[in-house]
Amino acid sequence: MKKWKWTLAGAAGGLTAAAAVHRRLLYTEQEQLTAPGTMVEVNGHRMHVYAEGPEELDGSGGRVHDEAVTLVFLSGGGTAAPVYDFRLLYRKLSSWYRCVVVEKAGYGYSEIEKRSRQLDVMLEETRLALRLAGEKGPFVLLPHSMSGLEAIYWAQKYPDEVMGIVGMDMAFPKAYENKKANPGSLKLMGMLAFFGIQRCPLLQVVGKEGLTEEEYRQAKLLGNRNFLNKVVLEEAASVYANAEMVKKHRKPEVPFLLFCSDGKELGGFWVPLQKKYAERLNCELIQYACGHYLHHYKAGEMAETIRPFVEKIRKQRMA
């Protein structure tokens, strides 16, 4: 056998062994996962909803005060552990508002169940998960990155349920214009995850900021399990059609507040796009000199801006 054949056989054997070890570790690690929130069954799969902050609800699930505000955090595409990813920010807001993180299928502690990732499907699953967890609207939505599409669509389709939107480097439909999913690229990413590349120490799948040692351990376990899983890849493949769906509807008539990164991780088009939409929506845009996960770097400053925004729209709603 030629040398290159031996090399190829050795590489194939190594990858097979790596995949086997990764699968065994996943089986063991699954037993160590402990969801801090509520698990609810949505359309045949379990979703995780985490909430903290004032419970302005009576025994029957109704509101004690009409002034109560619930903030719903929606994670960006591929975020392995949303409940921990947003922790720095919602911990600075939960003394005043009910803060809820909905983890979609394939994210966080929710089950990895391959299903349609069309916008209608994802939105209805999010709404149902909130209802089953006992969380009542109307809501202020805080989407990060790709979930901006879901937040906009929510406000378009159910305007009475959305008090306002706080965009955290959120995506807008134009970000996906003239682009198409690359099946080969998505398949390659899925293969890398199958072989357990996320376990490489050089690849930081989850952040440590603001977490206890146990929370960080849980986040890493979720990173091992959720990194580029089949649901996340299906969502990535569906995002272009989802952007077109949002474009078919009118601009949502809700207040917006936008936070923007320096755009270096996303390309030169990103900041001008955020400015364009801020002008179109007639809203404030605050830009930070930091990366895409800006709530990891600027949580305190963001919280100080979010509070007066929420109070303003709350008072307007009560007037």
Secondary structure, DSSP 8 states (H G I E B T S, - for coil): --HHHHHHHHHHHHHHHHHHHHHHHHHHHHTT---SSEEEEETTEEEEEEEES---B-TTS-BS-TT--EEEEE--TT-S-HHHHTHHHHTTTTTTSEEEEEE-TTSTTS--------HHHHHHHHHHHHHHTT--S-EEEEEBGGGHHHHHHHHHH-GGGEEEEEEES---GGGGTT----HHHHHHHHHHHHTTGGG-TT---S--TT--HHHHHHHHHHHHHHTT-HHHHHHHHHHHHHHHHHHTS----S-EEEEE---TTT-TTHHHHHHHHHHHHT-EEEE-SS-S-HHHH-HHHHHHHHHHHHHHHHHHHH-
